[in-house]
Amino acid sequence: MQLKGQQSGALLLDVLLVLALLMILSTHAIPQAARFYRQAEVEYEAEQLLATLRYCQNTSAITADSAWGYGAKEPIKRYIYLQLFTNGNQLLAGEWDIIANHQYLPGVKVAKVYQEQGKNHYDDSIRLYFGADGRPGITGMMTLCIYYQGYPAEGKKIMISEGGRIRMERGTGAGK
């Protein structure tokens, strides 16, 4: 009987060691899994926004001249507009008819980034359109930051040039 008691004590010690080892490993694995999840959400929404921007640009270039011919004399009625909000975006046409509406995944935010006095500032309400030549209705470069709330340094940047080039910066965070 004494042997049996010593064996069960050793088994308990083994179980406690395994549990301690699992706890140590989980303290590293859980934050890494959360970071991976945040980055996957941001990557997905960045790709979606990039595709939506290019769709808006191409559709405006294709339809602007034909819309002009059908009586859309005001620029507001000629182009497709992209309205960006913090939690989603809308494609608008004509007299602000909604073509498409997209809500970002929970926690993902989009904002226009600009620098003032050496600090990054974020504007979360943006209206953007592209002309018949594919150029955006902006002056200079526009930078959009797609990030997970509370983690702007892990975000992605989409840059839109005055000439109409749209590209996503990869490999570095948006806060850098």
N, C-alpha and C positions, 0 to 999 in steps of 0.2 A: 504494500500500500504506500509505503514511503516513496518508492520509485515513481509511482503514478502521480503523486503530488508534485514532485520535482519536475516531471515532464510537463504537467499543465502550467506550472510557473514559467517554464521556458517558452511554451507556446504563447502565453500572454505577453511575455517580453518581445517575442518575434512580431506579434500583431502590433504592439505599440511602436516598435521600430519602423515597421512598414507604414503605419499611419503617419508617423512623424516625417518620414521621407516623402510621402504623398503630399503632406501639407507644405513642405519646403518647395517641392516642385510646382505645386499649384500657385504659390505666391508669385512665381515667375511666369507661369503659363497663362493665368487669367488676364493680367494686364496686356500681355502680348496678343491674346485672342481679341480683346476689346479694341486694341489698336488696329489689328488686321480688319476687324469688322468696320471700324470708322473709315479706314482708307478705302475699303471696297465700296462703301456707300458713296463716298466722295468721288471716287473714280467713275462709278456708274452715272451719277448725276452730272459730272463734268462732261462725259461722253454724250449724254442726252442733250445737254445745253449746247455743246459744240454742233451736234447734228441739227438742232433747232435753229441755231444762228445761220448755218449754211443753207438750210431749207428756206428760211426767211429771205436771205440774200438772193438765192437762185429764183425763187418764186417772184420776188419783186422785179428782178431783171427780165423775167419772161413775160410777166403780165402788165408791167407799167405802161408800155406803149400801146398795147391793145385796150387797156382800160381808158387811156387818154382818148383813143378813137371812139369809144362808146360813151363819151360825155363826162368822164371823171376828170374835170379840169382842175380841181383842187388837189394839191399833193396829198392831203389827208385821205382822199378817196382812191388814189392811185397805187399806193404802196401797202405792203404787209408790214405791220408794226409788231414788234416784240416788246411786251410789257413785262419787266422783271420785278418780282416782289421778293421779299426775304424768304418766303416759304413756297414759292411756285412761280410760274410764268404763264402768260397768255399770248396767243397769236391773234392779232386783230386785223380786220380789213374793212374797207368801205367806211361807213359811218360808225366805226367801233363795234362792228359785229365780231363776236368771238368765234374764231375758226377752231382753235384748240386750247385746251386748258391742261396744265400739268402741275401737280403738287409734288414737291420734293419729298424724299424719304424723311421720316422724323429725325430731327437733329441736324439736318443738312441745311445750310444757309448759302445764299448768293448775294454778293454786294459788289458795287463798283469801288475800286480802291484808288485813292489819290493821295498824294503827299502834300502836306501843308506844314510849314515850319519844321521840316525834318521828321514829322510823325505821320504814320499811316492813318487815314480816315476812311470810313466805310459809308457809302450811300446805298441804301437798300431799295430804292424805288427808281427804276430806270426805264425810259421808253426809247426804243431804238428802231430805226428803219433803214433800209438800204434803197438807194436810187436805182434807176433803170440801168446805170453803168456798173452796178454792184458795189458802189462806194457807200459807206455808212453816213448817216447824217450827223457826223461828229467832226470836231477839229482835233487833230493830234491823235495820240494813242489812247485807247480805252482799255483798262484792265479790269476784268471781272474775277473775283475771288470766290471759289466754291470751297466751302470748308464745313467741318463738323462743329457745331456750337461749342465754344469753349476751347477749340483747338485750331485756331487760324493758321498756326505754323505748319500744320500737316496738310493744308489745303492745296488746291490746284489753281493755276491762273490760266485764264483765257484772254489773249491779247487780240484786239481788233485795231488794225491800223487805219489811218485816214484813207489809204488807197484801197481798202477792202479785203486785205489779207486777214484771215482768222486762223489763229493757231493756239494750241494748248501747250503750256510749259510743263514739261515732265521732269521728274527726278528731284525736284526741290520743292520745298514747302512754299505756300503763298505768303507767309509772314517773313520770308528771308529777302 
